Amino acid sequence: MDRGTVGSAQSGRLLVEVREEGPSAVVTPAGELDHHTADLLREPLDDCLAKGFSRLVVDCSRLEFCDSTGLNVLLGARLKAEAAGGGVHLAGMLPVVSRVFEITGADAVFTVHDTLEAALADEPGEAEEAG
């Protein structure tokens, strides 16, 4: 079974869970991503890349807020993942978070999926379709 918890980090306002899902690392931030909590997301993303995961799926379904610092964390992870031959996929963004990406144009540089399942089904090299 390749669904194991890799790690988690927590503050009063942000909890980040990480697990392996096939060739992807699924990172799930829950709460508010801002200047005070950005390192709680940056560190697990960097750890996943250091462990050889070049495909990161960020499950945003529990992310209640994201400011410019949080956006920069994701953009930085995207650059590192692409340099390693992969990318960052965003899934399940709530409207309040999705609006930040639309306003800044960042939604154009990420692969955005409606759901985590859709992001995982979009695995490169998958021979079978999710259904």
C-alpha positions as CSV (number, residue, x, y, z in Angstrom):
1,M,0.0,0.0,0.0
2,D,1.5,3.3,-1.0
3,R,-0.7,5.5,1.1
4,G,1.5,6.2,4.1
5,T,1.9,9.3,6.2
6,V,5.2,10.8,5.6
7,G,5.0,13.6,8.2
8,S,3.1,16.5,9.5
9,A,3.8,20.0,10.9
10,Q,1.5,22.1,13.0
11,S,0.9,25.5,14.5
12,G,-2.2,27.0,16.0
13,R,-3.4,28.2,12.6
14,L,-1.9,25.7,10.0
15,L,-1.6,21.9,10.0
16,V,0.3,20.3,7.1
17,E,0.0,16.6,6.4
18,V,2.1,14.7,3.9
19,R,1.6,11.3,2.5
20,E,2.8,9.2,-0.5
21,E,0.3,8.4,-3.2
22,G,2.0,6.4,-6.0
23,P,4.5,8.6,-7.7
24,S,3.2,11.7,-6.0
25,A,3.6,13.3,-2.6
26,V,0.3,14.7,-1.4
27,V,0.6,17.7,0.8
28,T,-2.5,18.9,2.6
29,P,-2.4,22.2,4.4
30,A,-5.3,22.9,6.6
31,G,-6.0,26.4,8.0
32,E,-4.4,29.7,7.2
33,L,-1.3,30.0,5.0
34,D,0.3,33.4,5.5
35,H,3.5,35.1,6.6
36,H,3.4,33.5,10.0
37,T,2.7,29.9,8.9
38,A,4.5,29.8,5.5
39,D,7.5,27.8,6.7
40,L,5.2,25.1,8.0
41,L,4.3,24.4,4.3
42,R,7.7,25.3,2.8
43,E,9.6,22.7,4.8
44,P,7.4,19.7,4.0
45,L,7.4,20.7,0.3
46,D,11.2,20.9,0.3
47,D,11.5,17.6,2.2
48,C,9.3,15.9,-0.5
49,L,11.5,17.2,-3.2
50,A,14.7,16.2,-1.3
51,K,13.2,12.6,-1.0
52,G,12.9,12.4,-4.8
53,F,9.3,13.4,-5.3
54,S,9.2,15.7,-8.3
55,R,5.4,15.5,-8.5
56,L,3.7,17.3,-5.7
57,V,-0.1,17.4,-5.3
58,V,-1.2,20.1,-2.9
59,D,-4.7,19.3,-1.6
60,C,-6.1,22.8,-0.9
61,S,-9.6,21.6,0.1
62,R,-8.9,22.5,3.8
63,L,-6.9,25.7,3.1
64,E,-9.0,28.6,4.4
65,F,-6.7,31.5,3.5
66,C,-3.6,32.1,1.4
67,D,-1.7,35.4,1.2
68,S,1.2,36.5,-1.0
69,T,3.7,34.8,1.2
70,G,1.9,31.5,0.9
71,L,1.6,32.0,-2.8
72,N,5.3,32.5,-3.0
73,V,5.9,29.2,-1.1
74,L,3.9,27.4,-3.7
75,L,5.6,29.2,-6.6
76,G,9.0,28.3,-5.2
77,A,8.1,24.7,-4.9
78,R,6.8,24.7,-8.4
79,L,10.2,26.0,-9.7
80,K,12.1,23.3,-7.8
81,A,9.7,20.6,-8.9
82,E,9.9,21.6,-12.5
83,A,13.7,21.7,-12.3
84,A,13.5,18.1,-11.1
85,G,11.3,17.1,-14.1
86,G,7.9,17.3,-12.3
87,G,5.5,19.9,-11.2
88,V,3.1,21.1,-8.5
89,H,-0.6,20.3,-8.9
90,L,-3.2,22.2,-6.9
91,A,-6.5,20.5,-6.0
92,G,-9.8,21.4,-4.5
93,M,-9.2,25.1,-3.9
94,L,-12.0,26.9,-2.0
95,P,-13.3,30.1,-3.7
96,V,-11.5,32.4,-1.2
97,V,-8.1,30.8,-2.0
98,S,-8.8,30.3,-5.7
99,R,-9.5,34.1,-6.0
100,V,-6.0,34.9,-4.9
101,F,-4.6,32.7,-7.7
102,E,-7.0,34.3,-10.2
103,I,-6.1,37.9,-9.2
104,T,-2.4,37.3,-9.3
105,G,-2.5,35.2,-12.5
106,A,-0.8,32.3,-10.6
107,D,-3.6,30.0,-11.7
108,A,-2.0,30.1,-15.2
109,V,1.3,28.6,-14.0
110,F,-0.1,25.8,-12.0
111,T,-2.0,22.7,-13.0
112,V,-5.3,23.2,-11.1
113,H,-7.7,20.4,-10.5
114,D,-11.3,20.5,-9.1
115,T,-10.6,17.6,-6.7
116,L,-7.7,15.6,-5.3
117,E,-9.0,12.5,-7.1
118,A,-8.7,14.4,-10.4
119,A,-5.2,15.5,-9.6
120,L,-4.1,12.0,-8.8
121,A,-5.9,10.5,-11.8
122,D,-3.8,12.9,-14.0
123,E,-0.6,11.0,-13.1
124,P,2.0,11.0,-16.0
125,G,2.3,7.6,-17.6
126,E,-0.9,6.2,-16.2
127,A,-2.2,3.5,-18.5
128,E,-5.6,3.1,-17.0
129,E,-8.3,5.8,-16.5
130,A,-9.7,6.7,-13.1
131,G,-13.3,6.0,-13.0
